Amino acid sequence: MHAQRASTSPSRPPLSPELTVRQVAADYAGCREVLARYGEADRPGVKFGHLEPIERFAARHGIAVATLLAELAGASGASTEFRGAAQRNAHRPFLAAALVCTLSLGVGWGGWLLWQIGRAGSFAAVPDRFVVAHGEAQLWGFIAPFIMGIALRYLPTATGRKPLAPPLVRGLLIVLFAGVLGSFAASLAPAAAGWLSLGSGGLLWLAAAGFLAIVLAQTGGKTQLTWARLVLAAAGWLLAWATLMLAVRTQQTADAPLYSERTRLLLLQFAVFGFALNAIYGFGLRLLPGFLGAGSPRAAPVELTFWLHNIGAVALNAAPQRWPWLRAAGAVLIMAGAASYAAGMRGFRRRGRPPTDHSWSASRPEIGVHFLRYYIQCAFAWLLVGLLILTAESLRGAMADAPPSHSVIGAARHALAVGFMTTLILGIGQRLLPILGQTLLAWPRLVKPICFLVQAGCALRVTSELATAVWPSAYAVMPYSVPLELTALVLFAANCLRTLWPPADSLLTRGMVTARSSLKTLLAEYPALEDELIAWGFGYVARTRAVPGELTLGSFAAGEGHNAAETIERINAWLAEHSPPER
């Protein structure tokens, strides 16, 4: 009977330990009586139930949380769901591994290669297989796991589906990075290229197939939504990219180059235009409006983006070498798709007058740093630059019947891989990770220098690489882009890792709060303080059903029209009289 009742209300989320007592009492009929039986009392003028999580309520009353949830489910007919820390933090190991990979095998190794090229004044100064090792580490070891990690964490929230079991998440991560490390080793060791290259390619194909299966399961029934189809298309392109790479590797010999220049460009296009851009467009439809304050996307332009972009990607990638005009047409369609997306996202512009950086990052830190929106605009500017370079080179090759220029194609690759994809990851990552973790960005003051460094480094690299076709002395300039980009990534990695694993709240370590302490943590530890806050005139506590984890006491006080410093002092005085916390 209960299972049947639950199935007739698929839109109602299952009962979970993270829900507040007030949420459960308000949303699930019959639960109020159960909670009252365990000691939750009515309070005049306040909604029934405190703002403490069910798991803390159970511990405070000496009940096993599983027992309490079973009783609540029996009374309401709802299902239950336990999301452990591993499921809530599924993105953490993917993002941490991606950061380590880009700082070592990706940008780290690529920087060393670029210094060799600059000293010698020739791209031939380093073997092609070394360059391939850098490119694949950056694409498969940084871009792919970063997007996968975000998807594994965000899709269950967006679709209401059950999160992936932790062993499967760990398995996907292990398979992916075993493939990345094997591919890197195969590129550096031609003698082992046969079996190692094929084996690592098979592992990457398996990781791509697993990711596609996950996305299919998560977006099932949602494909009428443009954002879901874009994410599904990204997963499909990832598998196509892995399939192409594996097919090429099956034909390799020990004495032949790992990939031809044409193959390297094709693999990059599958990665950027097929996988990454579809994922960015899809998740962007869900995340960027709130991020930028741009309002709801326009449905028709973003739907047009799906078709223009993917038709253009097919034309660009499937065109035979003897049909450069089709490649150019594909690039034009992709640019049209990007323009349509920008129109659908209202030009990536905030609606209304934006607040100053100070008000966003200081008085309301949970809103995020306003400057992060410029990462998005810079990234799409680089996308346009990369596509223009690629299109112009395709047209030049068609008219002159000549192979593509190494320096021009290299500049386009860098504009797309670093200028577009990396800039976008740096910007979205510093806003999205605090949201996913319900915390604050660790060091908001790093946002501006990170952006300036990566933009300066990319601009120096792209312009100097283009200039090498005319002025050989430009080779000596190219390596100076490395410290700029590498420093930006080191700062970004530090900011992300500290945000993913933040320090314990001062309330838990010293029994005192600061302006940056979490209101949610405070009320979970001291539910009795809720009545005091209401008595002090904080009406939000009486009205809300749940407190966001990132809402700080400073923002809470300011939002209620109270002096933050005086509020903190008053709370600390109350805490001094009521320690230790109730359990």
N, C-alpha and C positions, 0 to 999 in steps of 0.2 A: 504494500500500500504506500509506504513512504517512498520507495523507489519510483513508483508511478507518479506520485505527486511532484517529486523532484524533476522527473523528465518532462512534465508538462510546463515547467518554468525554466527553460534553458537559458533565459537571459539573466536569471538570478545567479550571482556567483556563489560558489560553495562556501560553507563556513570554514574559517581558517583561524589559527591562533593569533594572527596579526590584526584581525578586526578588533575594534574597540567594543567595550561592553555596550556603549550607547548605540553604535551601529547595529549590533546584533539585536538589541531590544527593539529598535525602530524598524528594521528591515525584515525580520523573520518572526512571523506570527507564532505565538506560543512560547517564545524564548524568554520573554519578560518574566513569566511566572517561574521558570527554572532559575533565573538569575536572582529573583527575589527570595527564592527558597534557600539560596546559598548566602544570603545576607545583603544583597544589593537593595538599598532602601530608596523610597520616594523622597524627593527633595522639593519643597515648594518653590515654584517659579523656575525650575530647571528641568530640562529634558531628562527622562529616566536613564540612569546609567552613567558611570564615570567614563572619562576618556583614557582609561588604561586598557591595554590589549587583553584579550581573553586569556592568553597564556600567563600574564602577570596576575590577573584576577584569580585564576585557578591556583597559582602558587601561593598567593596571599591567603587563600582560604583552605589550603591544604588538600586540594583536589588534583588528581592527575589530569592534565589538559586533555588527554584522549578521552577520559571518562566524561568530562564536562562537555566536550564537543559531541560525543555520542548522545548525551541526554538532550542537548540543544537540537541536534539533527532529528532525534526521535520526536521532539515536540513540534518542529517546524516542517518536517518532510524534506528538508534540504540535504544536499550531500555535504561531505566534509573533504577538506584538502589540507595536507601538511606539506608546506613548501619549506624544506630545510634551508640552511645557509648556503649549501652547495647549489641549490636550484635558484635561490635569489641572487647568487653571485656567479652565475654560469659564465658571464662575460669576463670576469677577472683574469683567469689563467690565459685566455686567448689574447687579451689586450696586453698583459704583461709579457707574454712570449713574443708578441709582435714587436713590442718596443725593444726588447733585448736583441731580436733578430735585425731590426733596421739599424741599430747602433753598432752592430758588429759586422754581420755578413752583408748588410745592405749598404747604407751610407758609409760605414766605416771602411769596408773593403773597396767600395767604389771610389772613395776619396783617395785612397792609396794609389789606385790605378790612375786616377786623373793626375796626380802629381808626377807619375812616371811619363804620362803622355805630354804634360806640360814641359818637363825637362828635356824630353827628346824632340819635341816639336812635331810629333806625328802620332796619329791614332794607331799606327802599326806598331807602336812601341810596346804594346801589351798584347798577348794572344787573345783572339776573339773569345776563346772559351772562358777566359778570366772575366771578360765583360759580361758574358752570358751568366756566369755565376752571380755577379752583382745584380743583374736585372731580375733574375728569377728569385733571388733571395728577397729583393725589395717587393716584388709583386706577390709571390706565393707566401713569403714569410712575414710581410708587414700589411699590405693592403688586404689580402684575402682573410687572414685571421682577425683583423680588426673588424671587418664587415661581418664575418661569421659570429664573432663574439657579441656584437650589438644585436644581430638577428636572434641569437639564442636567448638573449635576455629580454628583448623587446617584443618579439612576436607573440609569446604567450599572453602578455599583457594586452596587446592590441587586438588579439583574436579571441581571447577567452579560452584558448586551448590549454591542455595540460602541458607543463614544461617537460623538457626531455629529462630522462632519468640521469643522475650524475655519472654513473658508469659509462653511459653512451657518450656523454659530453667529453669525458676524459679520453675515451677511445678515439673520438673524432680528432681531438687535439693531438694525441700521440701519433696517429696515422698521418695527419697533415704535416707535422714537423719532422717525422721520420722521412717523409718524402722530400721536404725542403733540404734537410741536411744531406740526404743521399744525393740529391740533384747537385748541390754545391760541391760535394766531394767528387762526383762524376765529372763535373766541368773542369776541376783542377787536376784530375788524374786520368788522362786519356787511356792508359793501359787497362783501367777497370771500367772504362766507359760503357762497354757492352752490357754486362749484367747489372752494374750499379745504376746506370742511366735508365735501363728498362725497368728495373725493380722500383726505383724511386718514382719514376713516372707512373707506374701502376698504383703506388700508394697515393699519389696526388689525385689520380683518377678516382680511386676509392673514396677519398675524402670529399671530392666534388660530388660524387654520386650520393654519398651519405647526406651531404648538405641539401641537395635537391630533394631527397626523400623527406627530410625534416621540414623544408619549406612547403612542400606539397601537403604534408599532414597538418601544418599550422594554418595554411591559407585555404584549406578545403572549405568550400561553401562561401568564400569571400571574394572569388575571382571576378565578381561583377564590379568590384571596387578597383579603381585605376591603380591605387598604390599597391594593392596586393598583387595585381598582374605584373607590375613593374618589378617587384621583389621576386616573383616567380620567374620572370624572364631573366633576371640576374642570375638566379641559381641555374637555369637552363644554359645560359652562356658560359657559366663557370665550368659546367660539365663538357660543353663543346670545346672550350679552351683546353681542358685537360685531355680530351680525346685527340685533338689535333696534335698536341705536344707529344702524347704517347705514340701516335701514328708516325710522327717524324722520327722519334727515337728508335723505332723498330727498324728503320732503314739506315741507321748510322753505322759507320765503320770506324775502327780505331784510328785510321790515318786521315779521316775526313773531318772538316770543321763540324762542330756540334750543330750549329744552325747557319744557314745562309743569311745574308742581310735581309732578303725578302721574307724569310721565315721568321726572323726576329721581329720585324715590323708587324707581321701578321699576328704573331702571338701577343704582342703589345696591344694591338687593336682589339683582339678578343677580350683581353684583360680590362682595358680602359673603357671602350665603347660598349662592349657586350656586358661584362660582369659589373664593373664598378659603377658606371654611369647609370645603369638601370637601378642598381641598389640605392644609389644616392638620390635619384629622382623619387623612387618609391618611398623610402624612409623619410625623405625630405618633405613629402606631402603631409606626413603625419607630424613631423617635428619642427620644421622650419617656421610655420606660421606663428607658433607660440614663441619660438626662439627669436624671431625678428620683430614680432608684434605687427605682422603685415596683414592680419585678418585671414579669413577662410580662403583657400585657393579657388580660382575660377574653374569650374568643372570642364568646360569645353576645351580650353587651351591645353590643360594637362592631359586630357584624353587624346588630343591630337599629338601631343608629345610622344605618347606611347607608340603610336603608329609611325610617325615621322622618324623617330630615333631608331626604332628597331628595323624598319625597312632600309634606312640609311646604313645601319651597321651591317646588315646582310649584303647590301650592294658593295660597301667598302671592302668587306672581308672576302666575299665570294668572287669578286671580279678577277678574271685571269689577267696575267701580267700584260698580255697584249691588248687589254681593254682599259687603258688608263682613264678614259673618259667616264667609264662606269664608276671607277674609284672616286673620281672627282665629284660625280653626281651624289655618291653616297656621303661624302664629306659635307656637301651642301645640304643634304637632307638632315644630317646630324646637327649642323648649325641651325637649321630651321627648327628642329626639335628643341634645341636649347633656347632659342628665342621664344618659342611658344611656351616653354616651361617658365621662363622669366616673366612672360605676360600673365600666365596662370598664377604665379606666385606674387603678382602685383609689383613686379620690378624689384623684388627683395627689399622693398622700402617699408619702413614703419608707418603705420597709419596714425596720424596725429603728431603732435610735437613730442619728440623723444626727451626723456629726462637726461640730466647731465650724468657723466660717468660717476661723479662723486655720490649722487643720490642712489645710483644703482649698486655700486660696489661697496659703499660704506654703510649707509643707513639701512639698505635693504639687500644684503649680500646674497640672499637666496634667489633673487631675481636674476642674478648673473651679471657679468660685466658687459655693458652696452657695446664696448669696442669689438666684441666677438663677431658682431654682424658684418664687420668689414672683411673678415676672413672669407665670408661667403661671396661677397662681391669681387674680391681679389681672385678667388678660385675660378669663378665663372669668366672673369676677364682673361685668365690664363687659358681656359678651355677654348675661348674664341681665338686667342693668339696661336695656340697649337693647331687648331683646325685650319686656320688661315695659312699657316706655314705648310701644313700637309697638303692642302688643296692646291696652293701655288706650285709646290714641287711636283704634284701629280700632273698639273697642266703643262708645266715646263717639260717634263719627261714625255708627255704625249706629243707636244709640238716638235721637240728636238729628237724624238725617238732615242732617248738616252736613259741610262740607268739613274736611279735616284742618287743625289749627292749624300755622302756619308755625314758631312757636317750639318746639312740642312735637316736630314731625317733625325740626327742625334739631337738637334735643337728642339725639334717638334716633340720628340720623346720626352725630353726633360720638361718642356712646358706642360705636357699632359700629366706626366707621372709625379713631378714635384710641384709645379706651379698650380695645377688643378687638384689632383687627388690628394697630395700630401697637405696642401694648404687647407682643403676642406676637412680633412681628418683632424688637423690641428685645431681648427675652429670649432667644429661640432663636438669633438672629443672633450674640450674644456667646458662645454656647456652641458653635454648629454651625460657625462659620467657623474656629475653631482646629482642630476635628476634621478638616474637609475639607482644610485646609492642613497638617495634621500639625505644628502649631506651638502657641504659647501666646497667650492673649489679651494684647494689648499692654499695656493699663492696667487691671488688675482692680479698682483702687480707684475707677474711675468707675462701676462697676456699681450701687452704691447710689444715688448722686446722680441718675443717669439715671432710675432707677425712681421716686424720690421726685418729681422734677420733672415727669415726664410724668403721673403719677397726680394730682398737685396741679393741674396745668394742665387736665387733662380734667375733674376734679371741679368746678373753678371754672367752666369753660365750660358744662358740662351744667346745673349748678344755676342759674347766672345766666341762661342762655337760657330755661330753664323759667320763671324768675321774671319775665321780661319780659312774659309774658302777664297778669301781675297788677300788677307794679311797674315802670313805665317807667324808673325810676332804675337798674334792673339793667343797662340797656344800657351804662352807663358802666363797669360792673364787667367785662363780658365781655372787653374787649381785654387785660386784665391776664393772661389765660391764655396769650396769645401768647408773651411772653418765656420763660415757664416751659417750654412745649412746644418752642419753637424751640431753647432752650439744651440741652434733653435730646437733641434730634436732632443738634445740632452735636457734642455730646460723643460720641454714639453713632457718628456718621459718622467722627470722628477715631479712635475705638477700632477700628472696623471696617477703615478704610483702612490703619491701621498694622498691623493683624493680617493683612490680605490681602497687604501688601507689607512684611514685617518687616525689620529691619536684619540685616545679615550677622552670622552667629555670630562671637563674639570669637575663636574658634579660627581662622577663615578670615582675619580682619583683623589679629590681633595674635599669632597662634600660641600663644594661651593660652586656657584654659577658665575658666568661672565656674560657679556652682551652677545657673544657668539654661541652660547650654550643652546641646546635644542629644547624647545618647549615640550615636544613629544617625550623626550627622555625624562624630563623633570616630572611630568604628570604620570608617567609610567612608574617611576620610582617612588613618588609621593602623591598618591591619588587624593589624600586628604587636603593637599594644598589647593585643589581645585575650588573647594568651597571658599577658601580664603581669598583667592583671586577674584571670584565673583563678588564677594563682599567688598573688595577694594575697588570695584567698578570696572572689571574686565569682562564686558558682556560677551566677547567672542567665545570665551570658555563655556558659557551657558548655551550659546547658539549652535556651535559647530558640532559635527558628528564624529570627526576625526581630525587630528592635527598632523599636517605634513611634517615629515622628519627633518626637513631642511629649514623650517621656520625657527629663527633665532629669537631669543628673549628680547634682544634689542629691537628687532623688527616688530615683534608682538607688542611691546610697550608703545612704540611710536605709532603703530597702527591704531591703537586704542586711545591715543591722545595723552599718554602718560610720559613722564620723563624717564628715559631708559635707565640712567644712573641711579635715580632714586628707587626705581622698581627693583633693580638688581640688589641694591642694598637692603631693601625690605625683604626680599625673598631669602637672601643669605641670613638675615636675622631670624627669620622663621625656621630655616633649615638648622641653625645652631641650636634651636630649642627642640627639634623633633628628629634628631639623629639617634640611631641608624634608621634607614628607610624602612617602611612597612613591607613585610613580605607575605 
